[in-house]
Every structure is written in C-alpha cells, then in structure tokens.
Amino acid sequence: MMFAVAIIALFISMVLVLVRLFGGPTLYDRVLAVNSFGTYTVLFIGVLGFLNERPDFLDIALLYALINFVGTIAILKYFRYRKIGDMSPLARKEETGL
C-alpha cells in the first residue's frame, strides 16, 4: 500500500515538473525541470522495480541517472559557451581575436 502511494506521489510530482517545464520563464528553469523530471523518473523506476520484485530495474535506474547527469551538464555547457567540446587555448585566442 505504501509503495502504491509513493508511485502516485511521484507521478503527481512528475506532472507538476512538466508544467514547470512548459511554463518556465527562463531557460535555466526549463533545464532544472528536465533534470528534476529525470530524477523523478529514476525514483519511479526504482520503486516500480521493487514492487515487481525485479532488482535489475535498479541497474537501469542507475544508468538513467548517469545519463541524466551528463546530459544536464552538456546542455548547460552548450548554453553557456555555445560549444560542447573543450577548446584549446590556441582556438580560444583565434575565436576572441587576441
């Protein structure tokens, strides 16, 4: 019974985060909402695996958490520098004109 309540609470939280995602006033609010949605998804997968007595769901949840973290860092880096890859000092000088 308690895990069913946890699933429902996670689902409601995910819906509220989706509302924030589509209604966020700034880009960073939207990125935070996507990251929160990923975290809730990891929790949802973990609780669902526990309810179905499938411990291999925890491996999937951990993998999804790593992908969520790396994706969030990549998105934030792209919006800050407009590039994903690391720039060498020589390329930075050419780009800035110094």
Phi, psi and chi 1 to 4 in degrees:
 res  aa     phi    psi   chi1   chi2   chi3   chi4
   1 MET       -  -43.5  176.0   67.8 -179.9      -
   2 MET   -66.3  -37.1 -167.9   61.3 -176.6      -
   3 PHE   -71.0  -30.5  -72.2  107.8      -      -
   4 ALA   -65.8  -39.1      -      -      -      -
   5 VAL   -65.1  -38.6  171.6      -      -      -
   6 ALA   -64.7  -40.9      -      -      -      -
   7 ILE   -62.0  -44.2  -70.8  -82.0      -      -
   8 ILE   -65.4  -41.8  -68.1  169.0      -      -
   9 ALA   -64.7  -40.3      -      -      -      -
  10 LEU   -64.8  -40.6  -76.6  171.1      -      -
  11 PHE   -63.5  -42.9 -174.5   72.7      -      -
  12 ILE   -64.1  -40.4  -68.7  170.4      -      -
  13 SER   -63.9  -38.1  -61.6      -      -      -
  14 MET   -65.2  -38.8  -70.4  169.2   83.2      -
  15 VAL   -65.3  -42.1  169.6      -      -      -
  16 LEU   -64.6  -37.2  -69.2  173.5      -      -
  17 VAL   -67.9  -35.9  166.2      -      -      -
  18 LEU   -65.1  -36.8  -78.0  176.7      -      -
  19 VAL   -62.1  -42.5  168.4      -      -      -
  20 ARG   -65.8  -35.2 -177.1   63.5  174.0  177.0
  21 LEU   -62.8  -46.0  173.6   67.5      -      -
  22 PHE   -82.2  -20.2  -68.0  115.8      -      -
  23 GLY  -109.5    6.4      -      -      -      -
  24 GLY   -64.4  133.6      -      -      -      -
  25 PRO   -73.1  -29.1   22.7  -29.1      -      -
  26 THR  -120.9  166.8   66.9      -      -      -
  27 LEU   -64.0  -39.7  173.0   73.0      -      -
  28 TYR   -68.8  -31.2  -65.3  107.3      -      -
  29 ASP   -62.8  -39.5  -70.7  -28.7      -      -
  30 ARG   -69.4  -40.7  -69.2 -175.0  173.6  115.8
  31 VAL   -64.2  -41.6  170.5      -      -      -
  32 LEU   -63.0  -38.1 -179.4   63.8      -      -
  33 ALA   -66.3  -39.8      -      -      -      -
  34 VAL   -64.8  -41.8  168.2      -      -      -
  35 ASN   -64.0  -42.0 -169.8   15.6      -      -
  36 SER   -65.0  -39.3  -62.6      -      -      -
  37 PHE   -62.3  -40.2 -172.9   81.0      -      -
  38 GLY   -64.0  -39.2      -      -      -      -
  39 THR   -65.5  -43.3  -57.6      -      -      -
  40 TYR   -64.3  -34.0  -74.1  131.4      -      -
  41 THR   -65.7  -40.9  -56.9      -      -      -
  42 VAL   -60.9  -45.3  168.6      -      -      -
  43 LEU   -63.8  -40.6  -69.0  170.5      -      -
  44 PHE   -61.7  -44.1 -171.0   80.2      -      -
  45 ILE   -64.4  -41.7  -68.8  170.6      -      -
  46 GLY   -63.3  -45.6      -      -      -      -
  47 VAL   -68.0  -39.4  172.8      -      -      -
  48 LEU   -63.8  -38.9 -164.5   63.6      -      -
  49 GLY   -64.7  -37.1      -      -      -      -
  50 PHE   -67.1  -41.1 -173.7   80.0      -      -
  51 LEU   -65.3  -37.1  -79.6  175.5      -      -
  52 ASN   -89.0    3.7  -68.3  -29.6      -      -
  53 GLU    55.7   46.2  -63.2  177.3   -0.1      -
  54 ARG  -121.5   92.0  -58.0  -85.2  -47.7  -98.8
  55 PRO   -66.9  -17.6   20.2  -27.7      -      -
  56 ASP   -70.1  -13.8   49.6  -20.6      -      -
  57 PHE   -65.5  -27.0  -85.1   26.2      -      -
  58 LEU   -67.3  -34.1  -70.3  178.7      -      -
  59 ASP   -64.2  -42.2  -64.8  -25.0      -      -
  60 ILE   -64.4  -41.5  -64.2  168.0      -      -
  61 ALA   -63.7  -42.0      -      -      -      -
  62 LEU   -64.9  -40.4  -75.3  173.0      -      -
  63 LEU   -63.9  -42.3  179.9   65.8      -      -
  64 TYR   -64.9  -35.7 -169.8   78.9      -      -
  65 ALA   -65.0  -40.6      -      -      -      -
  66 LEU   -65.4  -42.6  -71.6  171.5      -      -
  67 ILE   -63.9  -40.2  -68.8  170.1      -      -
  68 ASN   -61.9  -44.4 -176.2   34.6      -      -
  69 PHE   -64.8  -49.0  174.7   72.2      -      -
  70 VAL   -65.0  -39.1  170.1      -      -      -
  71 GLY   -64.1  -40.4      -      -      -      -
  72 THR   -65.3  -42.8  -59.1      -      -      -
  73 ILE   -63.6  -41.4  -62.4  -60.8      -      -
  74 ALA   -64.9  -41.5      -      -      -      -
  75 ILE   -64.7  -45.0  -71.7  169.6      -      -
  76 LEU   -64.9  -38.2  -70.9  173.1      -      -
  77 LYS   -66.4  -39.2 -175.8  175.1 -179.3 -178.8
  78 TYR   -63.6  -44.2  176.3   75.7      -      -
  79 PHE   -70.5  -23.0  -75.6  124.7      -      -
  80 ARG   -84.6  -45.1  178.5  160.2 -176.9  174.2
  81 TYR  -107.6   -9.2  -60.7  113.7      -      -
  82 ARG    62.0   19.7  -63.0  -68.5  176.0 -164.8
  83 LYS  -144.6  147.5  -68.3 -173.2 -174.5  -74.7
  84 ILE   -91.6  -44.6  -65.2  -69.2      -      -
  85 GLY   -74.1  162.7      -      -      -      -
  86 ASP   -78.3  136.6 -170.0   25.4      -      -
  87 MET   -96.8  138.3  -66.8  176.5   49.5      -
  88 SER   -75.4  160.0   68.0      -      -      -
  89 PRO   -60.2  -34.4  -23.9   32.1      -      -
  90 LEU   -66.1  -42.2 -179.0   60.6      -      -
  91 ALA   -67.1  -33.8      -      -      -      -
  92 ARG   -65.4  -40.6  -84.2 -169.6 -139.9  129.7
  93 LYS   -64.9  -41.6  -74.3 -178.6 -177.2  178.7
  94 GLU   -66.0  -37.7  -69.6  173.8    1.4      -
  95 GLU   -71.7  -38.6 -174.9  174.8  -28.6      -
  96 THR   -85.3  -13.9   58.2      -      -      -
  97 GLY    83.2   16.6      -      -      -      -
  98 LEU   -89.5      -  -64.5  175.7      -      -
